[in-house]
Amino acid sequence: MGTLNQSPIKSLISKIIQDLKVTIHDTINIFPSHETEKQSMFLSNIDQVLNFNVETVHFFVANPRFPLQIVEEKLKSALSEALVVYDFLAGRLKLNLESQRFELDCNGAGAQFVVGKSEFELGEIGDLVYPNPGFKQLVQKSYDDLAIHDRPLCIIQLTSFRCGGFAIGVATNHAISDGISVKTFLENLASLAADKPLATTPCNDRHLLAARSPPQIQFDHPELLKIPTGIDFPSPTVFDTPEGELDFKIFKLTSNDIAHLKQKAKDEPFSTNAKITGFNVVAAHVWRCKALSYGTDYDPERVSTVLYAVDIRSRLGLPPSYAGNAVLSAYASARCKEIEEGPLSKLVEMVTEGTKRMTGEYAQSVIDWGEVNKGFPNGEFLISSWWRLGFADVEYPWGKPRYSCPVVYHRKDIILLFPDIVGESNNEVNVLVALPRKEMEKFEDLFHKFLA
């Protein structure tokens, strides 16, 4: 049960092409197709702590009806139209010196569009599911050498392959949107590229997630770490581990594996509070393996905390089209002894309780906490799920992506869940783990032990 690419990263890399030999042929600014109002846009306390880029790549097979030149023109035109309703994507991030808060300067400075070409065919670059470091060449990174108020917030790169296939790389600043709102943006981009109206009109009113005045922190928030006054937020890059110090492995859970975990939880004594879903059983299984493989010496009394994202739109009565960040970190905590000896159903119950804890009142308390304190989510690790975001379900004029994935960096504090290649599975999930070699050996043994 459960399949695994057995080779460590060095062996795996030998089977894929890391240097995709991409040449950049053109870089242009795309401006809104109609004049937009120049304004400053409020950013919520959730947005404030997410000032870093998120990069995704979407692969497409060749479509004879849509040669690359047509795809390029349609994408440029669609992006220009989209920037009218997504005016903040054509703006820049700026720091308000008086309030010491980031704001969006909707100044019409433009998004960026990059055109590149790879020397390879799409079928030659290896398994698209594997987090190939070469995928970084398919997304134009923001310009770190520029002042923050000069960096584009949205960059789209179209890279063609010799076979006629292509990749669309999307880089956006996380401060402006979460995964759900990025998917809505891509659906709108695809609709406009097909000469259709917007699929969904985005809700750009970020004051909907403003803190109350005065702030009302009604709960303890152990999932948040307060940063002392005078210390800046750490950049996400400070958490990155140098390449070569981590092993990467992908653990694939098949539909049968997930059904087995669900049945295992149902067969054990469990509280009616436990919601036995695919995500909950996978999260519980991964948490157990990660907690018990931590460090060099096992401490049964050590408390392990797993974080995972919860969409708060429905909890706070926000429209589904809310375009900003509306996701907070839920958590579950337990001593390693409980995690090791307790039934899977108990872990599922704790994951369920973490999600249920995130009521509208709790979410508003988190937002108010961010008004009073400076800090960020605090746990042993985060499960970042791209499993059911549905990026590969977006229908472009030239078809759906063959595969969509985030560009992955070296982070041992994040475990990624992402789907399989479109058409090969309906309910399989790939679990990407990056750990030091000794911890990876323990994680792998535990993964199979607890799946049996």
C-alpha positions in Angstrom: 0.0 0.0 0.0 1.2 3.4 -0.9 3.9 3.8 -3.6 7.1 5.6 -3.2 9.9 6.8 -5.5 12.6 4.9 -3.6 15.6 6.8 -5.0 17.1 9.8 -3.1 17.1 13.2 -4.8 20.5 12.8 -6.5 19.4 9.6 -8.3 16.0 11.1 -9.2 17.6 14.2 -10.6 19.7 12.1 -13.0 16.4 11.0 -14.6 15.1 14.5 -15.2 16.4 17.5 -17.0 17.2 20.3 -14.6 18.5 22.8 -17.1 15.5 23.3 -19.5 17.7 25.6 -21.6 15.1 28.4 -21.7 15.9 31.5 -23.6 13.9 34.6 -22.9 12.9 36.4 -26.1 10.7 39.2 -24.9 9.6 41.0 -21.7 6.9 43.6 -21.9 4.6 45.4 -19.5 0.9 44.8 -19.9 -1.4 47.7 -18.9 -5.2 47.7 -18.2 -7.1 47.9 -21.4 -9.1 50.9 -20.0 -8.0 53.6 -17.6 -8.4 52.6 -14.0 -8.8 54.7 -10.9 -5.5 55.6 -9.1 -6.0 54.7 -5.5 -4.4 53.0 -2.4 -6.0 49.7 -1.5 -6.1 48.5 2.1 -4.4 45.2 2.9 -5.7 43.1 5.8 -3.7 41.7 8.7 -3.6 38.4 6.9 -2.2 40.0 3.7 0.4 41.9 5.7 2.4 38.9 6.7 2.5 37.3 3.2 4.9 39.6 1.4 6.6 36.9 -0.8 6.1 35.5 -4.2 4.2 32.3 -5.0 5.0 30.7 -8.3 3.0 28.1 -10.2 3.5 26.4 -13.6 0.8 25.1 -15.9 1.8 22.7 -18.6 -0.2 22.3 -21.9 0.2 19.8 -24.7 0.2 21.2 -28.3 -3.1 22.1 -29.8 -2.9 22.5 -33.6 -5.8 25.0 -33.5 -3.8 27.3 -31.2 -0.2 27.8 -32.4 2.0 29.6 -29.9 1.6 33.0 -31.6 -2.2 32.8 -31.1 -1.8 31.7 -27.5 0.6 34.6 -26.8 -1.7 37.2 -28.3 -4.8 35.8 -26.6 -3.0 35.8 -23.2 -1.7 39.3 -23.6 -5.2 40.6 -24.6 -6.9 38.7 -21.8 -4.4 39.9 -19.2 -4.9 43.5 -20.3 -8.7 43.2 -20.0 -8.4 41.4 -16.6 -6.3 44.2 -15.2 -9.3 46.5 -15.3 -11.2 44.6 -12.6 -7.9 43.3 -11.1 -6.4 46.8 -11.0 -4.3 46.0 -8.0 -2.4 43.4 -10.1 -1.2 46.3 -12.3 -0.1 48.2 -9.2 2.7 48.0 -6.7 3.2 47.2 -3.0 4.2 50.2 -0.9 4.8 50.8 2.8 2.7 53.5 4.4 5.3 55.3 6.5 2.7 56.7 8.9 0.9 53.5 9.7 3.8 51.2 9.0 1.5 49.0 7.0 1.7 47.7 3.5 -0.8 49.0 1.0 -1.5 48.3 -2.7 -0.7 51.3 -4.8 -3.2 50.9 -7.7 -1.1 53.1 -10.0 -1.5 51.2 -13.4 2.2 50.5 -13.6 1.4 47.2 -15.3 1.8 43.5 -15.0 4.7 41.8 -16.8 4.5 39.3 -19.7 7.6 37.2 -20.6 8.1 35.0 -23.6 10.6 32.2 -23.6 11.6 29.1 -25.5 13.0 25.8 -24.3 15.3 23.6 -26.5 13.4 20.5 -25.3 10.1 18.8 -26.1 7.6 18.7 -23.2 7.9 14.9 -23.1 11.7 15.1 -22.7 11.9 17.0 -19.4 10.8 14.1 -17.2 8.0 13.5 -14.7 6.0 16.7 -14.3 4.8 15.5 -10.9 8.4 15.5 -9.5 9.5 18.9 -8.2 12.1 19.6 -10.8 14.4 22.5 -9.8 14.4 23.4 -13.5 10.8 24.5 -13.3 12.1 27.7 -11.8 13.2 28.7 -15.4 9.5 28.6 -16.4 8.6 31.5 -14.0 10.1 34.9 -14.2 11.0 35.8 -10.6 10.3 39.2 -9.2 13.2 41.6 -9.2 14.7 41.5 -5.8 17.2 44.2 -6.8 14.4 46.7 -7.3 12.8 48.7 -4.5 9.6 47.1 -3.3 7.5 49.9 -4.8 9.0 49.1 -8.3 8.4 45.3 -8.4 5.6 44.0 -10.5 3.0 42.0 -8.5 2.0 39.8 -11.3 4.3 38.2 -13.9 3.2 35.7 -16.5 5.7 33.7 -18.5 4.8 31.8 -21.7 7.5 29.2 -22.5 7.2 27.1 -25.7 8.7 23.6 -26.2 9.9 22.2 -29.5 6.9 19.9 -29.7 4.4 22.8 -29.7 3.5 22.3 -26.1 4.0 25.1 -23.7 4.0 26.2 -20.1 2.4 29.2 -18.5 4.3 30.3 -15.4 2.5 32.6 -13.0 4.3 34.6 -10.2 2.2 36.7 -7.9 2.9 38.3 -4.5 1.1 36.3 -1.8 0.1 39.5 -0.1 -2.5 40.1 -2.8 -4.2 36.7 -3.1 -4.5 33.2 -1.8 -4.7 30.0 -3.8 -8.5 30.2 -4.1 -8.5 33.7 -5.5 -5.6 32.9 -7.9 -7.7 30.1 -9.3 -10.6 32.5 -9.8 -8.2 34.9 -11.5 -7.0 32.1 -13.9 -10.6 31.1 -14.6 -11.3 34.8 -15.5 -8.1 34.9 -17.6 -9.2 31.8 -19.5 -12.7 33.1 -20.1 -11.4 36.4 -21.4 -8.9 34.5 -23.7 -11.9 32.7 -25.1 -13.6 36.1 -25.9 -16.2 35.4 -23.1 -17.2 37.7 -20.2 -15.6 37.2 -16.8 -16.5 33.9 -15.2 -16.6 35.6 -11.8 -16.5 39.3 -10.8 -13.9 39.5 -8.1 -14.7 41.2 -4.7 -11.8 43.6 -4.1 -13.1 45.1 -0.8 -10.4 44.0 1.6 -11.9 46.1 4.4 -14.2 43.1 4.9 -11.3 41.5 6.8 -10.3 44.6 8.7 -9.7 44.3 12.5 -12.4 45.5 14.8 -12.0 48.8 16.6 -11.0 48.3 19.3 -9.5 44.9 18.6 -11.1 42.0 20.6 -8.8 39.1 21.1 -11.3 36.5 22.5 -9.2 33.3 22.4 -5.7 32.1 23.2 -3.8 31.6 19.9 -1.0 29.1 20.5 -0.8 28.7 16.7 0.6 32.3 16.5 4.1 33.4 17.5 4.6 37.0 18.7 7.7 38.8 17.4 9.2 41.2 19.9 9.0 44.9 19.1 11.9 46.1 16.9 12.4 42.8 15.1 11.3 42.5 11.5 9.3 39.6 10.0 11.7 36.9 8.8 11.7 36.5 5.0 10.5 33.0 3.9 13.9 32.5 2.4 15.6 32.4 5.8 13.7 29.1 6.4 15.1 27.5 3.2 17.6 24.7 3.7 20.6 24.7 1.4 20.3 22.3 -1.6 21.9 19.0 -0.8 21.1 19.0 2.9 17.6 17.5 2.4 16.3 14.3 0.7 13.2 14.8 -1.4 10.7 12.0 -1.7 7.2 11.7 -3.1 4.8 9.3 -1.4 1.8 8.5 -3.5 -1.4 7.6 -1.8 -3.8 5.8 -4.2 -7.5 6.0 -4.0 -7.4 2.5 -2.4 -4.9 3.8 0.2 -7.1 6.7 1.1 -10.1 4.5 1.3 -8.1 2.1 3.5 -7.2 4.9 5.9 -10.8 6.0 6.1 -12.0 2.5 6.9 -9.2 2.1 9.4 -10.4 5.2 11.2 -14.0 4.1 11.1 -13.2 0.6 12.5 -11.4 2.1 15.5 -13.3 3.6 18.4 -13.8 7.2 17.5 -15.8 10.2 18.6 -18.7 11.5 16.6 -16.6 14.7 16.5 -14.2 13.1 14.0 -15.0 13.9 10.4 -13.5 11.1 8.3 -12.6 12.8 5.1 -9.8 12.3 2.6 -7.9 15.3 3.7 -8.4 14.6 7.4 -7.1 11.0 7.3 -4.1 12.0 5.0 -3.3 14.9 7.3 -3.5 12.7 10.4 -1.3 10.0 8.8 1.3 12.5 7.7 1.3 14.3 11.1 2.0 11.0 12.9 4.9 10.1 10.6 6.4 13.6 10.8 6.1 13.9 14.6 7.7 10.6 15.3 10.6 11.0 12.8 11.5 14.4 14.3 15.1 15.0 15.4 17.7 12.5 16.5 16.3 11.5 19.9 12.7 10.4 20.4 11.0 12.3 23.3 7.6 10.9 24.1 6.7 14.0 26.0 7.5 16.4 23.2 4.5 18.3 21.9 4.0 18.2 18.1 1.9 20.8 16.4 0.7 20.5 12.8 -0.7 23.6 10.9 -3.0 23.4 7.9 -5.0 26.0 6.0 -8.7 26.7 6.4 -10.7 29.0 4.1 -12.6 31.5 6.2 -14.8 33.0 3.5 -18.0 31.2 4.5 -17.2 31.5 8.2 -17.2 35.3 8.0 -19.9 35.7 5.4 -17.5 36.8 2.6 -18.4 36.3 -1.0 -16.7 33.2 -2.6 -15.1 35.7 -5.1 -13.2 37.6 -2.3 -9.9 38.4 -4.1 -7.6 38.8 -1.1 -6.2 36.3 1.4 -9.0 34.6 3.3 -7.1 31.6 4.7 -5.9 31.0 8.2 -3.9 28.3 9.9 -5.8 25.8 11.9 -3.8 23.5 14.3 -3.7 20.3 16.1 -1.3 19.5 19.0 -0.5 16.4 21.0 2.4 14.7 22.8 4.4 12.3 20.7 3.4 9.4 23.0 -0.3 10.1 22.2 0.5 10.3 18.5 2.3 7.0 18.5 0.0 5.0 20.8 -3.4 6.4 20.0 -5.6 5.2 17.2 -5.7 7.0 13.8 -9.3 7.9 14.6 -8.1 10.0 17.5 -5.7 12.0 15.3 -8.4 12.5 12.8 -10.6 13.8 15.6 -7.9 16.3 16.6 -7.5 17.5 13.0 -11.3 17.8 12.7 -11.4 19.8 16.0 -8.7 22.2 14.6 -10.9 22.9 11.6 -14.1 23.3 13.7 -12.2 25.6 16.1 -11.9 28.1 13.2 -15.4 29.7 13.6 -16.1 33.2 12.4 -15.5 34.5 16.0 -12.2 32.7 16.2 -11.1 33.9 12.7 -12.0 37.5 13.7 -10.0 37.1 16.9 -7.0 36.0 14.8 -7.3 39.1 12.7 -7.6 41.3 15.8 -4.5 39.6 17.3 -2.6 40.7 14.2 -3.7 44.3 14.8 -2.2 44.2 18.3 0.8 41.9 17.8 3.4 41.3 15.2 3.8 37.6 14.5 3.2 34.6 12.2 1.9 31.0 12.4 3.9 28.8 14.7 4.0 25.0 14.6 6.4 22.1 13.9 5.3 22.1 10.3 2.6 23.1 7.8 0.6 20.9 5.5 0.2 22.9 2.3 -2.6 21.3 0.3 -2.8 21.9 -3.5 -4.7 18.7 -3.8 -8.1 20.0 -4.6 -7.5 23.7 -5.5 -8.4 22.7 -9.1 -5.9 24.6 -11.1 -5.8 21.8 -13.6 -9.6 22.1 -14.0 -9.4 25.6 -15.6 -10.6 25.4 -19.2 -8.6 27.6 -21.6 -9.4 28.0 -25.3 -6.6 25.5 -26.0 -7.7 23.0 -23.4 -7.1 22.2 -19.7 -3.5 22.0 -18.4 -1.8 18.6 -18.6 -0.5 19.4 -15.1 -0.4 22.3 -12.7 2.0 22.6 -9.8 3.8 25.0 -7.5 7.5 25.7 -7.9 9.0 24.0 -4.9 11.9 25.2 -2.8 13.9 23.5 0.0 11.7 23.7 3.1 11.6 21.0 5.7 8.8 22.8 7.6 6.3 22.4 4.8 4.8 19.2 3.5 3.0 19.5 0.2 -0.1 17.6 -0.9 -0.7 17.8 -4.7 -2.7 15.9 -7.2 -1.6 13.5 -9.9 -1.4 14.1 -13.6 -4.8 14.9 -15.1 -6.5 11.8 -16.4 -4.4 9.3 -14.6 -6.2 9.5 -11.3 -9.3 11.1 -9.8 -8.5 10.9 -6.1 -4.8 10.1 -5.7 -2.6 12.4 -3.8 1.2 12.9 -3.9 2.8 13.8 -0.6 6.1 15.7 -1.1 8.4 15.5 1.9 11.8 17.2 2.3 13.8 16.1 5.4 17.4 15.4 6.4 18.4 11.9 5.4 18.1 10.2 8.9 14.7 11.8 9.5 13.6 10.8 6.0 14.5 7.1 6.7 12.4 7.2 9.8 9.5 9.0 8.1 9.5 6.4 5.2 9.4 3.4 7.6 6.6 5.0 9.6 4.7 5.9 6.5 4.4 2.3 5.5 4.1 0.9 9.0 1.0 3.0 9.8 -0.5 2.5 6.3 -0.5 -1.2 6.8 
